[in-house]
């Protein structure tokens, strides 16, 4: 991908979204149900789109919320629904639309009107309500949740995701049914949608404080005493997102040496520095988007960035912004040696495009590594029952258990990895970057990259349904191929693509769900030059497989 001349620079006026126009399109544009790009489509993180091109409009939210209400009724979910939203401009209009439908369907909605609520707080609230043996909760009183967010996507985007009573992202059996029903509702011109006025919807809302229970319990998942006593200097940049009030509460309640360096909330995200491709994107794993915090790196021992719904983390030390894969490995090595309350057989969960360094760390500390397809939903049950101590994915998403081995959140939580960076600095006297250097000295240095390659709809369909036998290559980067995978070794689920491994390198190729490209991930333990060779050969392997189909 070509580096934009704007990358890392403050967004110019010409890039800023016209918010009134965006919101007007949300209410006025009617999606074309015959256009696949304008139908409800649940990817790994819910339905996303923008109002301007007819992919995220009031009609979508009416339909998908009605479908969720019908699903929970059919599933016997009779407890409250916790609802959150981030700071994207389309989030509040969509939140109001969803509330109108939920209240009309008799759903008990718990939310904070006029306040932003991040993804991890919704997951935490669901788990707290559904906790086994909780006093006063009837057996049928299960809670679930909705978060209105497109995650780190550009300012003009909107998103909607549903979390069932497990607290984490819904599995495909649920999202598939909700998607099908929502599209049927759209096709029927929304006749099946129940809706009350906004006034009645707000009157039917139960105000709920998400922040206090989350912040007050942080000491059960991270060693706050060690952080406080050490005086570790912590910087935080919420990147204009919904984590701001949470960090403010942490700052006020826990006596940490913590400075919030940016308290701006602006739906245009005008304060952002531009990402690699010239777009405004609140990606806390991108050094270009994180340029503002990187400029302050020498002021702190560790610094933390979050995306708008706070389900992603970015860790900055004086050495710079850590690669997400690197920090996953560091967290795993630290957690499994500093959490004696976890089960002795608690496993490490990783997605198949996460670093193979994690496998080497797992072997070194004697823990089983469970490799699953892309999607945090595959970690939910393990985190819920304690059989996974940690679940993480290469896109800077992770969660882990409380100190006693009970679940904290079963969705990605971008705040606790940040606090863990401060904890490990306080406890060990080494920053996460320094601990990563120790890991590479022990297990080898890794080079990692992700690139996109063109693919039309037909080619993407072929790639998503390849069999290992269609890969004829026997070597990769000069080494014998040890595995050709179309199913994840950890759970046998289809990966929707292909992964090829050797003892020293691997690549994975997956079709994009939204663009005419496929994504190639690759890693080598033999340096950047070898990585480039692997990436080139990966394209050749995929091209040959597509041509021979």
TORVO-422913 format. One record per residue (C-alpha): x, y, z. Coordinates in nm, 3 decimals. Layout:
      xx      yy      zz
       X       Y       Z
...
// end
This chain:
      xx      yy      zz
   0.000   0.000   0.000
   0.136   0.342  -0.100
   0.213   0.573   0.190
   0.002   0.888   0.176
   0.188   1.221   0.197
  -0.057   1.308   0.476
   0.030   1.003   0.686
   0.109   1.100   1.044
   0.008   1.463   0.991
  -0.293   1.637   1.141
  -0.603   1.591   0.927
  -0.660   1.886   0.690
  -0.999   2.053   0.662
  -1.061   1.883   0.328
  -1.068   1.540   0.495
  -1.322   1.630   0.763
  -1.670   1.481   0.741
  -1.973   1.706   0.694
  -2.165   1.588   0.998
  -2.506   1.751   0.921
  -2.502   1.596   0.575
  -2.400   1.258   0.714
  -2.683   1.257   0.970
  -2.936   1.382   0.712
  -2.848   1.085   0.490
  -2.897   0.853   0.789
  -3.260   0.959   0.815
  -3.344   1.032   0.451
  -3.162   0.774   0.238
  -3.352   0.450   0.179
  -3.127   0.151   0.104
  -3.181  -0.045  -0.215
  -3.261  -0.398  -0.095
  -3.158  -0.537  -0.434
  -2.804  -0.403  -0.395
  -2.592  -0.648  -0.189
  -2.384  -0.356  -0.060
  -2.694  -0.190   0.088
  -2.833  -0.491   0.273
  -2.768  -0.581   0.637
  -2.443  -0.778   0.653
  -2.290  -0.902   0.978
  -1.913  -0.946   0.954
  -1.680  -1.041   1.238
  -1.783  -0.725   1.425
  -2.147  -0.668   1.333
  -2.307  -0.457   1.061
  -2.104  -0.159   0.940
  -2.138   0.103   0.671
  -2.200   0.472   0.608
  -2.522   0.662   0.552
  -2.394   0.842   0.243
  -2.379   0.528   0.027
  -2.689   0.363   0.168
  -2.512   0.100   0.379
  -2.588   0.234   0.730
  -2.920   0.417   0.755
  -3.218   0.437   0.984
  -3.387   0.161   0.785
  -3.099  -0.077   0.865
  -3.114  -0.002   1.237
  -3.493  -0.035   1.250
  -3.473  -0.372   1.077
  -3.177  -0.517   1.263
  -3.301  -0.402   1.605
  -3.643  -0.555   1.539
  -3.464  -0.875   1.438
  -3.262  -0.872   1.763
  -3.577  -0.813   1.969
  -3.745  -1.110   1.799
  -3.434  -1.327   1.847
  -3.409  -1.261   2.219
  -3.781  -1.329   2.264
  -3.751  -1.661   2.079
  -3.438  -1.752   2.277
  -3.608  -1.682   2.610
  -3.381  -1.389   2.699
  -3.608  -1.194   2.934
  -3.364  -0.987   3.134
  -3.233  -0.638   3.061
  -3.047  -0.538   2.747
  -2.743  -0.321   2.814
  -2.679  -0.070   2.536
  -2.370   0.136   2.466
  -2.237   0.362   2.194
  -1.916   0.530   2.086
  -1.836   0.881   1.963
  -1.887   0.837   1.588
  -2.141   1.084   1.449
  -2.385   0.812   1.340
  -2.377   0.632   1.674
  -2.618   0.856   1.864
  -2.886   0.867   1.590
  -2.863   0.487   1.561
  -2.875   0.451   1.940
  -3.199   0.653   1.951
  -3.352   0.451   1.667
  -3.262   0.122   1.835
  -3.402   0.241   2.169
  -3.738   0.324   2.007
  -3.765  -0.027   1.864
  -3.648  -0.207   2.177
  -3.889  -0.025   2.407
  -4.175  -0.087   2.162
  -4.094  -0.459   2.183
  -4.108  -0.456   2.563
  -3.732  -0.490   2.614
  -3.591  -0.356   2.942
  -3.313  -0.131   2.816
  -3.038  -0.019   3.054
  -2.817   0.261   2.927
  -2.687   0.607   3.007
  -2.878   0.862   2.801
  -2.646   1.129   2.667
  -2.332   0.937   2.767
  -2.088   0.722   2.574
  -2.034   0.363   2.687
  -1.747   0.147   2.552
  -1.771  -0.215   2.443
  -1.583  -0.368   2.741
  -1.818  -0.203   2.990
  -2.117  -0.358   2.813
  -1.955  -0.703   2.826
  -1.864  -0.654   3.192
  -2.220  -0.546   3.280
  -2.370  -0.848   3.101
  -2.141  -1.089   3.286
  -2.206  -0.922   3.621
  -2.581  -0.949   3.573
  -2.562  -1.311   3.455
  -2.309  -1.421   3.719
  -2.407  -1.765   3.855
  -2.558  -1.741   4.201
  -2.603  -1.365   4.188
  -2.854  -1.276   4.457
  -3.197  -1.178   4.330
  -3.160  -1.299   3.969
  -3.419  -1.553   3.856
  -3.290  -1.832   3.632
  -3.469  -1.691   3.327
  -3.346  -1.335   3.382
  -3.059  -1.341   3.131
  -2.914  -1.012   3.005
  -2.757  -0.932   2.669
  -2.633  -0.617   2.496
  -2.593  -0.396   2.192
  -2.306  -0.160   2.114
  -2.346   0.105   1.845
  -1.995   0.139   1.703
  -1.788   0.084   1.386
  -1.479   0.043   1.607
  -1.172   0.224   1.467
  -1.331   0.293   1.126
  -1.334   0.644   0.970
  -1.561   0.919   1.109
  -1.833   0.876   0.845
  -1.895   0.511   0.938
  -2.152   0.357   1.167
  -2.175   0.013   1.324
  -2.409  -0.214   1.521
  -2.305  -0.527   1.710
  -2.499  -0.766   1.932
  -2.363  -0.948   2.238
  -2.571  -1.242   2.369
  -2.581  -1.350   2.737
  -2.226  -1.488   2.710
  -2.114  -1.124   2.701
  -1.897  -1.154   2.391
  -1.958  -1.119   2.017
  -2.248  -1.327   1.889
  -2.165  -1.645   1.697
  -2.261  -1.694   1.334
  -2.572  -1.897   1.419
  -2.713  -1.586   1.588
  -2.580  -1.321   1.351
  -2.683  -1.524   1.048
  -3.040  -1.549   1.172
  -3.053  -1.182   1.271
  -2.908  -1.078   0.935
  -3.160  -1.289   0.740
  -3.455  -1.161   0.941
  -3.337  -0.798   0.916
  -3.312  -0.821   0.538
  -3.657  -0.978   0.521
  -3.790  -0.684   0.721
  -3.621  -0.443   0.480
  -3.772  -0.625   0.184
  -4.114  -0.597   0.349
  -4.066  -0.219   0.369
  -4.030  -0.222   0.750
  -4.395  -0.321   0.806
  -4.295  -0.560   1.085
  -4.105  -0.298   1.284
  -4.252  -0.195   1.617
  -4.156   0.156   1.722
  -4.253   0.415   1.982
  -4.181   0.787   1.983
  -3.841   0.903   2.103
  -4.008   1.066   2.401
  -4.170   0.738   2.504
  -3.849   0.549   2.435
  -3.645   0.773   2.664
  -3.917   0.746   2.929
  -3.895   0.367   2.905
  -3.518   0.362   2.949
  -3.362   0.255   3.279
  -3.061   0.473   3.354
  -2.760   0.259   3.440
  -2.415   0.348   3.573
  -2.168   0.134   3.377
  -1.855   0.317   3.488
  -1.865   0.279   3.867
  -1.882  -0.102   3.888
  -1.623  -0.143   3.612
  -1.374   0.103   3.758
  -1.427  -0.008   4.119
  -1.353  -0.371   4.024
  -1.039  -0.307   3.816
  -0.826  -0.423   4.109
  -0.966  -0.774   4.059
  -0.807  -0.802   3.713
  -0.495  -0.581   3.734
  -0.256  -0.519   4.026
  -0.344  -0.155   4.087
  -0.160  -0.146   4.420
   0.172  -0.219   4.248
   0.106   0.051   3.987
   0.010   0.307   4.247
   0.300   0.234   4.482
   0.558   0.240   4.202
   0.449   0.578   4.069
   0.477   0.454   3.710
   0.402   0.750   3.483
   0.110   0.665   3.255
  -0.012   0.865   2.957
  -0.353   0.803   2.800
  -0.500   0.916   2.468
  -0.861   0.799   2.416
  -0.836   0.920   2.053
  -1.164   1.105   2.098
  -1.343   0.788   2.199
  -1.585   0.658   2.459
  -1.307   0.552   2.698
  -1.251   0.915   2.803
  -1.499   0.916   3.096
  -1.372   0.575   3.207
  -1.011   0.694   3.219
  -1.126   1.007   3.400
  -1.292   0.789   3.664
  -0.980   0.570   3.693
  -0.772   0.884   3.735
  -1.003   1.015   4.006
  -1.059   0.693   4.202
  -0.736   0.495   4.201
  -0.462   0.749   4.270
  -0.247   0.646   3.976
   0.018   0.871   3.824
  -0.196   0.900   3.511
  -0.230   1.188   3.265
  -0.496   1.207   2.996
  -0.322   1.391   2.714
  -0.626   1.449   2.493
  -0.981   1.508   2.618
  -1.129   1.623   2.286
  -1.457   1.470   2.170
  -1.531   1.566   1.810
  -1.735   1.349   1.570
  -1.520   1.477   1.283
  -1.209   1.357   1.472
  -1.039   1.672   1.346
  -0.757   1.636   1.601
  -0.644   1.302   1.454
  -0.331   1.248   1.253
  -0.397   1.077   0.921
  -0.345   0.704   0.881
  -0.109   0.538   0.632
  -0.358   0.543   0.343
  -0.461   0.908   0.380
  -0.781   0.839   0.575
  -0.879   0.948   0.923
  -0.891   0.625   1.118
  -0.875   0.591   1.496
  -0.649   0.287   1.484
  -0.444   0.276   1.802
  -0.216   0.012   1.648
  -0.108   0.248   1.367
   0.199   0.468   1.427
   0.051   0.724   1.185
  -0.283   0.751   1.368
  -0.096   0.751   1.701
   0.150   1.026   1.600
   0.013   1.263   1.866
   0.080   1.024   2.153
   0.412   0.912   2.005
   0.531   1.273   2.017
   0.488   1.256   2.397
   0.647   0.914   2.448
   0.943   1.045   2.648
   0.709   1.206   2.903
   0.584   0.871   3.032
   0.700   0.524   3.128
   0.411   0.373   2.933
   0.135   0.537   2.731
  -0.197   0.391   2.615
  -0.426   0.460   2.322
  -0.776   0.326   2.259
  -1.006   0.323   1.958
  -1.353   0.488   1.983
  -1.531   0.195   2.151
  -1.222   0.100   2.356
  -1.203  -0.262   2.244
  -0.851  -0.211   2.107
  -0.528  -0.105   2.271
  -0.210   0.065   2.159
   0.098   0.055   2.383
   0.367   0.323   2.360
   0.700   0.321   2.544
   1.009   0.534   2.493
   1.102   0.284   2.222
   0.788   0.376   2.028
   0.453   0.212   1.947
   0.460  -0.162   2.003
   0.351  -0.391   1.722
   0.024  -0.552   1.844
   0.162  -0.902   1.790
   0.465  -0.820   1.999
   0.256  -0.694   2.288
   0.028  -1.000   2.276
   0.334  -1.220   2.331
   0.457  -0.996   2.613
   0.117  -1.001   2.788
   0.096  -1.378   2.762
   0.444  -1.441   2.903
   0.382  -1.200   3.191
   0.026  -1.303   3.278
   0.089  -1.676   3.290
   0.383  -1.623   3.526
   0.205  -1.371   3.751
  -0.146  -1.513   3.789
  -0.124  -1.806   4.036
  -0.502  -1.796   4.080
  -0.562  -1.917   3.724
  -0.626  -2.281   3.643
  -0.309  -2.479   3.585
  -0.450  -2.594   3.251
  -0.576  -2.251   3.136
  -0.487  -2.216   2.770
  -0.371  -1.931   2.545
  -0.618  -1.834   2.274
  -0.485  -1.678   1.953
  -0.624  -1.616   1.607
  -0.451  -1.789   1.316
  -0.308  -1.461   1.181
  -0.144  -1.374   1.513
   0.230  -1.416   1.558
   0.391  -1.761   1.578
   0.602  -1.608   1.854
   0.299  -1.675   2.075
   0.334  -2.049   2.000
   0.699  -2.039   2.101
   0.619  -1.847   2.420
   0.342  -2.094   2.500
   0.578  -2.387   2.460
   0.837  -2.211   2.673
   0.599  -2.155   2.964
   0.429  -2.493   2.928
   0.086  -2.368   2.823
  -0.135  -2.500   2.546
  -0.195  -2.258   2.257
  -0.536  -2.284   2.089
  -0.536  -2.135   1.738
  -0.878  -2.032   1.606
  -1.013  -1.844   1.300
  -1.028  -1.465   1.293
  -1.299  -1.340   1.530
  -1.305  -1.280   1.905
  -1.624  -1.487   1.931
  -1.405  -1.798   1.934
  -1.261  -1.702   2.274
  -1.590  -1.632   2.450
  -1.669  -1.972   2.600
  -1.309  -2.029   2.709
  -1.289  -1.696   2.888
  -1.630  -1.758   3.040
  -1.540  -2.093   3.198
  -1.174  -2.014   3.271
  -1.031  -2.272   3.029
  -0.870  -1.979   2.843
  -0.663  -1.745   3.057
  -0.616  -1.510   2.764
  -0.760  -1.448   2.421
  -0.595  -1.218   2.169
  -0.593  -1.125   1.802
  -0.335  -0.948   1.587
  -0.551  -0.638   1.542
  -0.477  -0.522   1.900
  -0.774  -0.691   2.064
  -0.745  -0.893   2.384
  -0.903  -0.984   2.714
  -0.795  -1.196   3.009
  -0.924  -1.335   3.337
  -0.943  -1.174   3.677
  -0.669  -1.252   3.928
  -0.879  -1.533   4.076
  -0.941  -1.695   3.736
  -1.302  -1.581   3.694
  -1.417  -1.393   3.382
  -1.378  -1.017   3.353
  -1.503  -0.953   2.999
  -1.564  -1.188   2.709
  -1.529  -0.916   2.448
  -1.213  -0.727   2.362
  -1.113  -0.485   2.638
  -0.868  -0.211   2.541
  -0.830  -0.066   2.890
  -0.697  -0.362   3.087
  -0.406  -0.435   2.847
  -0.303  -0.072   2.896
  -0.313  -0.100   3.273
  -0.130  -0.432   3.249
   0.155  -0.252   3.070
   0.183  -0.029   3.375
   0.159  -0.328   3.609
   0.441  -0.522   3.442
   0.658  -0.209   3.442
   0.592  -0.161   3.813
   0.639  -0.526   3.912
   0.940  -0.617   3.695
   1.109  -0.281   3.646
   1.101  -0.336   3.270
   0.871  -0.177   3.014
   0.678  -0.399   2.772
   0.929  -0.309   2.500
   1.218  -0.423   2.716
   1.034  -0.744   2.800
   0.976  -0.803   2.429
   1.350  -0.771   2.369
   1.399  -1.045   2.628
   1.149  -1.266   2.444
   1.322  -1.223   2.108
   1.659  -1.306   2.265
   1.505  -1.630   2.387
   1.274  -1.727   2.101
   1.402  -1.541   1.796
   1.324  -1.214   1.622
   1.012  -1.200   1.410
   0.923  -0.996   1.101
   0.549  -0.961   1.027
   0.344  -0.789   0.758
  -0.004  -0.770   0.607
  -0.078  -0.670   0.248
  -0.381  -0.661   0.018
  -0.403  -0.812  -0.332
  -0.679  -0.763  -0.592
  -0.954  -1.028  -0.611
  -1.297  -1.014  -0.768
  -1.609  -1.170  -0.614
  -1.561  -1.502  -0.791
  -1.197  -1.529  -0.683
  -1.286  -1.440  -0.325
  -1.546  -1.716  -0.323
  -1.290  -1.966  -0.450
  -1.034  -1.858  -0.190
  -1.284  -1.893   0.093
  -1.356  -2.254  -0.005
  -1.012  -2.391  -0.100
  -0.903  -2.735   0.009
  -0.544  -2.811   0.119
  -0.503  -3.044  -0.180
  -0.538  -2.750  -0.419
  -0.208  -2.606  -0.291
   0.062  -2.777  -0.497
   0.368  -2.596  -0.357
   0.599  -2.803  -0.136
   0.826  -2.527  -0.004
   0.784  -2.172   0.122
   1.076  -1.933   0.156
   1.317  -2.222   0.090
   1.181  -2.441   0.370
   0.956  -2.750   0.350
   0.588  -2.674   0.406
   0.472  -2.836   0.729
   0.099  -2.764   0.705
  -0.163  -2.642   0.458
  -0.464  -2.533   0.659
  -0.818  -2.436   0.565
  -0.948  -2.516   0.913
  -0.813  -2.381   1.240
  -0.615  -2.641   1.434
  -0.753  -2.523   1.767
  -1.123  -2.589   1.703
  -1.156  -2.729   1.351
  -1.360  -2.431   1.233
  -1.320  -2.314   0.874
  -1.088  -2.017   0.838
  -1.249  -1.883   0.521
  -0.915  -1.892   0.344
  -0.576  -2.062   0.354
  -0.278  -2.081   0.588
   0.056  -2.236   0.493
   0.332  -2.295   0.750
   0.697  -2.397   0.779
   0.918  -2.421   1.085
   1.045  -2.067   1.025
   0.760  -1.883   0.852
   0.393  -1.884   0.756
   0.140  -1.695   0.552
  -0.239  -1.675   0.556
  -0.472  -1.545   0.285
  -0.833  -1.445   0.346
  -1.083  -1.261   0.125
  -1.203  -0.921   0.242
  -1.569  -0.903   0.334
  -1.610  -0.545   0.211
  -1.356  -0.483  -0.067
  -1.244  -0.657  -0.388
  -0.917  -0.772  -0.234
  -0.778  -1.059  -0.035
  -0.554  -1.004   0.264
  -0.219  -1.173   0.297
  -0.062  -1.204   0.642
   0.294  -1.334   0.669
   0.565  -1.380   0.929
   0.926  -1.493   0.926
   1.183  -1.568   1.194
   1.461  -1.506   0.940
   1.432  -1.133   0.896
   1.272  -0.876   0.666
   1.436  -1.008   0.349
   1.300  -1.356   0.408
   0.959  -1.208   0.490
   0.947  -1.034   0.153
   1.033  -1.364  -0.016
   0.755  -1.539   0.176
   0.507  -1.267   0.086
   0.597  -1.294  -0.286
   0.567  -1.671  -0.282
   0.238  -1.643  -0.093
   0.090  -1.445  -0.380
   0.216  -1.709  -0.623
   0.069  -1.994  -0.417
  -0.271  -1.825  -0.399
  -0.267  -1.732  -0.769
  -0.186  -2.092  -0.864
  -0.460  -2.226  -0.642
  -0.712  -1.984  -0.791
  -0.603  -2.064  -1.147
  -0.624  -2.437  -1.088
  -0.969  -2.433  -0.933
// end
